[in-house]
């Protein structure tokens, strides 16, 4: 099977929750027609997350996630912030507006990304 770089699907997940990651990665792996073309980057505060996935996921992780997905890479939050700021980008979780509830300010942020009309 000859695949080029354009065939690879990249997915980025930000989480420290092993149970949630096992469910998400398992679903991606089991429901994808070509899981070997999926590259996953996990952004986490826990460097040992792959070891925990292996320990707590058992057979699900070994047979259906690790062996089927193209790659799983771990990046710490600090590494992600450093990489983004080096590129001149500010991570969304560093925005002053992040985590605040309220209405979408179209003048400040542009059109709402939500498919639902604002109230």
C-alpha positions in Angstrom: 0.0 0.0 0.0 1.6 3.3 -1.1 0.2 6.3 0.6 1.5 9.8 0.4 1.5 12.5 3.0 -1.7 14.0 1.6 -3.6 10.8 2.6 -2.8 11.2 6.3 -5.5 12.6 8.5 -4.2 14.5 11.6 -6.3 14.7 14.8 -5.4 16.7 17.8 -6.9 15.9 21.2 -6.4 17.9 24.4 -7.1 15.7 27.4 -5.7 14.1 30.5 -8.7 11.8 31.0 -7.6 8.2 30.3 -11.2 6.8 30.1 -12.3 9.5 27.6 -9.2 9.0 25.5 -9.7 5.3 25.4 -13.2 5.7 24.2 -12.3 8.4 21.6 -9.2 6.6 20.3 -11.1 3.3 20.2 -14.0 4.8 18.3 -11.6 6.5 15.8 -9.7 3.3 15.3 -12.7 0.9 15.0 -14.9 3.2 12.8 -12.3 4.4 10.3 -11.9 2.7 7.0 -8.2 3.3 7.0 -7.0 3.8 10.6 -3.4 3.4 9.6 -3.6 6.8 7.9 -4.6 8.5 11.1 -2.0 10.5 13.0 -3.1 11.5 16.5 -1.4 14.2 18.7 -2.4 14.2 22.3 -1.8 17.5 24.1 -1.7 16.7 27.9 -0.2 17.7 31.2 0.8 14.1 31.8 3.9 12.9 30.0 3.0 9.2 31.0 -0.4 9.3 29.3 0.6 6.6 26.8 1.8 4.3 29.6 -1.5 4.9 31.4 -3.5 4.2 28.3 -1.6 0.9 27.9 -2.1 -0.1 31.5 -5.7 0.9 31.9 -6.8 0.1 28.3 -5.5 -3.4 28.2 -6.6 -5.4 25.1 -8.6 -2.4 23.7 -5.5 -0.3 23.6 -3.1 -3.0 22.5 -5.2 -4.5 19.7 -7.5 -1.8 18.5 -5.7 1.4 19.1 -2.0 1.1 19.2 -1.7 -1.5 16.4 -4.3 0.1 14.1 -3.7 3.8 14.3 -0.9 5.2 12.2 0.7 7.1 15.1 0.0 8.6 18.5 2.3 11.4 19.7 2.3 13.1 23.1 2.9 16.8 23.5 2.8 18.5 26.8 0.8 21.7 27.2 4.0 23.6 27.8 5.5 22.2 24.5 2.4 23.1 22.6 2.4 26.7 24.0 6.1 27.1 23.2 5.6 25.7 19.6 2.6 28.0 19.0 4.2 31.1 20.4 7.4 30.4 18.3 5.1 30.5 15.3 3.6 33.8 16.5 0.3 32.2 17.5 -1.5 32.5 20.9 -3.1 29.2 22.0 -6.9 29.6 22.4 -6.7 28.6 26.1 -4.4 31.7 26.7 -7.0 34.1 25.3 -8.5 36.4 27.8 -11.9 35.4 26.5 -11.3 31.7 26.9 -13.6 30.1 29.5 -16.0 33.0 29.8 -19.6 32.4 29.2 -21.8 34.9 27.5 -22.9 35.9 24.1 -20.6 35.9 21.0 -19.3 39.4 20.3 -19.4 39.5 16.4 -17.7 42.9 16.3 -14.7 41.6 18.3 -14.5 37.9 17.1 -16.2 37.9 13.7 -19.1 35.7 12.7 -20.1 33.0 15.2 -18.6 29.6 14.5 -21.7 28.0 15.9 -24.2 26.6 13.4 -27.0 27.7 15.8 -28.3 31.3 15.9 -27.3 33.3 19.0 -30.1 34.2 21.4 
